[in-house]
Amino acid sequence: MRASLICSATLYSLTCFSFSTNHGDTSENTLADYVALAAKIARESEVKRDSSIRAFDADAQRISTTGKHAYIAPGADDIRGPCPGLNTLANHGYISRSGVDSVLAITTASNEVFGMGLDLAAFLSVYSGVMAGNITSVSIGGKPKSGGLLGGLASSLDLLGEAQGLSASHNRFECDASPTRADLYTTGDAVSLNLTQFERLIAMPKGPNGYDLTVMNQFRGIRFNDSISTNGHFFTGPFTHLAVNAAAHAFTYRLFGNWSDEHPGEGYLDLETLKSFEGVTGEPGEFQWERGRERIPENQWHRRPIGDDYTLVSLNFDALDAITTVPYIIAIGGNTGKPNTFVGVDIANLTGGVFNAQTLLEGNNLACFAFQAISVASPDIIRGSILGDLAQTAVQKLTDALNPVLTTFNCPQLIKYDKSLFEAFPGGEMGF
């Protein structure tokens, strides 16, 4: 399965269904918005980026925290969830302050505020809509109390039951060994920030750019070992561990770091900035956290340089860097019901020999394995086997726009994927 088919299998079949007349979402304006986004993704995929040239432009990179984007704490009916970045977007009105919004809105806001590449933002937004929403929209936290874009529709066409939001997507989207959230099966709460973990993170020796990847990669190794020693249901799936967990750690620095004249090349993430985006107040040893209080630092925070967005290629590079820095975190598998019972899955057996532990470190194979795994392992309805006749040309353009990016990964063909190997792990039942 070449990389271009990853989109066909996971994004195209589902997004095309979301525009069928069954969902009533066929307005010309909505279709036009998706077509416009597709065109922009396609244009940006053709731009040759030179990351060595990162001129700082204060006016262009400063993110507004005033007027319609002033911080407002969530109200009683507003939803907030496990992702500090999405909570921040909602608290500043870059997405709906209700905490329920469309895949399109989340994609564009992630790009505008954090400089996340449209390709990566589109992929993650659509996947969250598939696994935790009603495909076209998603709750960034729990189940909406009433109405909203989800409108009571079932998640993924009754595949996973009624849409519950990202807070209920454990091991399908959210995952164990998070930098700031506890594992679900150790505390029962994988949504709230864990202050003990936060204290441990900020106590790490800072890198050249503050809490940069030299810190986050090492902390990822610490959290990996924590989960093995405390969580009998700890599971590391190909997608959730190699892609989503990698992203959770990399995003902390790559998207929250503050760019300035003093740090134009990589940005700098200091404690106060990290506290703001994580919704933490107080001083070390006396930190406090309230749900949904994540915010952009007032009038002093600048996003990544315009034109130097953090793309799928960027994530692939950082994920590979993390594994070469902390090699043991590459393990796919899990605990078998008790702490310290971790058993790794032979990747060659899992993939019919297409990948193994050594070849995953070559070229783009790490990303190829992670993204192809969700395609091959997902139920037939996600692969589009019964929905192909519902395709809409406009939506196909959106996923077609992602194909050139993924095609450059030049992925080997993955045909066999023996998900039965995960049956030994209690945490792997719904894992990807």
N, C-alpha and C positions, 0 to 999 in steps of 0.2 A: 504494500500500500504506500504509494508515494505521498509526500507531505501534502500535496494539493488535495488529496482525497480525505485528509483529516477534516477539512472544512466541510466537504460534501457530506461526510458521515455524521458529524456532530452539530455543526452550525446550520448548514443549508437545510437539512431535512426538518429541523425544528423551527427555525425562523420562518421558513416558507409556510409552515402550517399556521403560524401565529397570524398570518394574514388571510387565512381562509375565511369564508363567509360565516363559518361556525362561530368565530369569535367576534364577528361584527366590526373588526378593526381594519377596514378597507378604504378609509378616507383618502382622497387624493393628496391632502396635505401630509398625512403620515407617511404615505408611500414616497412622496417627494423628498421628505426629510431623510429617509433611509437611503434613497438613491443618491442624494447629495453627500451623505456621509461616505457611501461606497466610493464615490468619485474622489473624495478627498483622500481616503485611504490609498486608493490606487495611485494618485499623484505622488503622495509622500513615499510610497514604496519605490518609486523610481529615482528619488533624490539620493545622491551619493553624499553621505554625511562624513564630515571630517571632525571627529570628536576632539582633535588636538586644538581646534580653533573654537574657543568658548568665550567670546567677548561678553562682558557683563553689561547689561542694559537695565538700569534700575527701574525706569518707567515701564518698560515692557514686561519685566519679570515680577514687579511688585503686585501682589494679589490683594484685591480690595477687601477690607473688613468693615466698610462703612456703608451707609445707605441701605439698599436692599440686601446687601451682603454683611450687614452688621450681625454680630453674634447674638443669638437668642437661644436660651436654654430650652430644651424640649418641653412641651406641655404634657399634660397627663395622658393624652391620647396619641402622642407622637412616639414613634418607634425608633429605638436605637439598638445596635447589635454588637457583634464581636469585632468588627473592623473599625479601627479608629479613624482611618481615612474617610470612609463613607459617613461615619458619624459627623466628622468635621464638615464634610460637604453639605450635609443636611442642616447642621447648626448655623451655617452661614448662607443658606438659601441657594446654594449652587445646584442642589437637587431639592426636591420637595421636602419641606421641613417636617412633613408627616412621617418621613422615613420609608415611604413607598413611592417608587417612581419607575419610569420606563427604562428599558435597556438602552435606548437611544440617549436619554438624558444622563444616565450614569456614565456612559461612554464619553460623551462630550465634556462633561464636568471634570472627569478624571484627567482628561487631556488638558483642559484649560487651567485648572488649578495646580495640579501636581506635575504636569509635563509628562504624563504617562502616554506612550505612543498610542495612536488610535488603533493600531493593529492589536496590541496587547489589551487595551481597554475594552475593545469590542469583543475579543475572545472571552475575557473573564466575565464581562457583563452578560453576554448571551449564555454562557455556561451557568452562571448563577441563576438566570431566569429559568433555565432548563431544570436544574437540580433543586431549586428552592422557591421558584415563583410559578407564574403561569405562562412562562416562555417570553412574553413581551414585556412583563414587568416583574418586579421583585421587591419584597420587603427586606430592608437591610438588617432587620432584627427578627422579631417573632411574628406570629400570625396577626394580621390586621384585625382590630376589634370590629370594624365595620367598613363596608364599601371599599373605597380606594380603587386604584387601577386594577388590583387583583380581582375585585368584584366577585369574590366567592368562587372563582374558577379553580378547577383542580390543577395541581402541579403536574406538569408534563402529561396532560391528558389522562389523568387518573393513574398514571404509572406509579407514582409515589404517594398517592393520596392527596388530600386537600393541601394547597400551598401553605407552607409553614414559615417560610422566610429563612434567611441565612443562619439564624440562631439554631435551627433544627437540621442543619445540613452536615452534621459531623461525619467525617470520613467520605463524604461525597464532594464537599467543597472545603469547609473548615476542617482542621486536622489537629492531631496531637502535637506535642512539643512546640507549641507556639512560644514566641519570645515573651509575651506579656499575659497570656491567658493560660489557665491551668487545664490539664487534660480532663475531658468530660467524666471519665470513670474514676478519677481520684477525688474530686470535690463535688461532682454533680453540676458544676457551673463552669462552662467553657466560654461564657459570654463576658463576664465581668473581668476587669483588669485585676490581676493577682499582685498585690502590693509586695509580697515577699519576692516574687520573681522580678518585679521592677527594681526593688532594692538591689538585688544581685546583679542586674544588668548595669545599673548606673555605677556600681562599685567596681566594674571592670576597668582596667587601665585604658585610658583613652588612646586612640590612634592618632595619626597625623591630622585627620579631619574630624576629630571628636569621636562620637560613637559611630564610626565608619565601618566598612566591611571587615577590617582587621579585627574589630571588636565583635561584630555581629556573627561572623563565621565561627569564631571561637565559642560564642555564647550558644550558637546553634548546636555545637557539639555537646555543651553542658546540658542543654535542654533534652537532647536525644538520650543521654545517659540517665537524666532524671526520670524520663518516662519509662525507660527499661526497668529502673529500680523501684518504681512506685505504682505503675499502672499495668495491671494484669491484662488489660484489653488494648495495650499499646499496639498500634498497627501502622506500618509504613507502606502505603500503596505507591505504585509507580507515578501516578499523577499527583495525588495529595501530598506525597512526601518529596518527590524529586522536583515538582513544579510549584505547588501551592505553598508548602512549607519553606522552600527556597525563597519564594517571593515574599512571604511574611517577614523574613529576616532582612532580605535585601531592600525591600521597600522602606523599611524603617529609616535607613540612611539615604537611599537613593531619592526618595520622594519627600522626606521631611527635612532633609538638610537645607540650610539657608545659604543662598548664593550671594556673594557680595564682591566688592572691589578687592577685599583682602583674600577672598577665597573664590576666585572666578573659575578655576579649573574643575573643582570637584564639589564645591559646597562644603559647609561645616555644620555639624549637628552637635549643639551644646545641650547641657542639661535643661535649661529653661525652655528651649524650643521643643525638646523631646517631651517635657512635662506638659506643655501646652497641647500638643497634638494627642497626647495620651489622656488628657483630662485629669492630670495629677496636680495637686497643690501641696504647699508645705515644703519642709526641708527633710533631707535624709534622716531616717529614723522616726520621722513624724509625718510622713506623707499621708495624704488623704485622697480618696477618689470617689466621685459621684458618677453614677451611670449617665452617659450621654452628655458629658461636659467638655468633650474634645473641641478645640478651637484653634484657629490660625493665630499666631502671635500678632498682636495689634500693630499695624502700620510699620512693621519692620521685617517682614518675611518675604523673601523673593524665591520664586520657583526656579527650576532648571532653565537654562538659556533656551530661548525660542529657537526651534530647529534642531535641538539636541534632546529630543524626547527619549524616554526610556521605553524601548520597544521589545518585541518578542526576542529579537537577536540579543539585546542587552541582557534580558533575563537569562537566556541560555548561557551567555558568557559568565554571568555572576554565579549561576548554579554550578557550573563546571568549576569555577574558581573555588567555591566553597568546598566541593568534594576533594579537590586536589590539596586544599589546605587542611581539611579534617577528613581524611579518607574513610574512616569507619562509618560515616553517616550515609554512605551510599547504599547500605543494606536495605533490601526489600524483604518484608516479613513481619513478625510481630511476636508478642508474648502469647503464651498459650493458655492464659487464664489466671496466672499468678505473676507477680513481679519477678524479674530476673530469670525469665524462662524464654528469652528471645531466641527465635529460630529464623534463620534467613532462608529465603527461597532461592533456589538455583535459577538465575535469570536465563541461562541457556535452556533449561527445561521449560521455563515459563513461556519463552518466545520461540520454541522450536529451533533453537540454535542461532537465530538471527542476531541476537545480542548476547553478550556475556559481561561479567564484571569488568573485564579488561577493555572490551570494545566500547563500552558505554563512555569511556573517557576519551574516545577518539572523535574528532570532528564535531558534528552536531548530534551525535547519537543519543546523548542524554535527553535532549528535547524531543528527538524523534520517538524515543521509547515512551516518554511521559505522555505525549499528546496522542500517539497512536493507541496507547493502552486504553484510554477512555473510549475510543472509537470501537475497538474490537471487543472490549469487555462490556459495553453498554447493551441494554436490552434492544431487541429488534426495532422497537418503535423509535428509539433514538437514532438508530442507523438509517431510519427513513424507509424501511422495507415495505411499509404499508401506506406511506404518506406521499410517495413521489408524485402522484397525479394532482396533488394540491399545491404544487409549486407555483410561485408567482415570479415573473421575470424581474420585478424590481428588487425583491429580496435576494434572488440569486445573485444580483449584482453586488450586494453587500459581501456575501461570502466569496464570490469570485475575486473581489478586491483583495481578500486576504491570501488567496492562493499563491500569488507570485512571491510573497514573503516566505511562506512555508516551503514553497518549491525550492527556494535557494538552499534549504537545509539538506537537500539531496538525500532523503531518508531511504534506507534499505527497505525492502518490502516485508512487512510483517503480516503473515497469514495466520499462523497458529498463536493462540494466547490461552494457556491452560489455567483459567481462573480457579479451577477446582483446587489448586495448590494453596489457596487462601482459606480453605474450609477449616484448617487446623487452628485458625486464629479467631477468637471471639469478636475482635474488633474489625475483622475483614469482611464480615457478611455483606455490608453495603459499600465496601471500600473500593476506590479506584486508584 
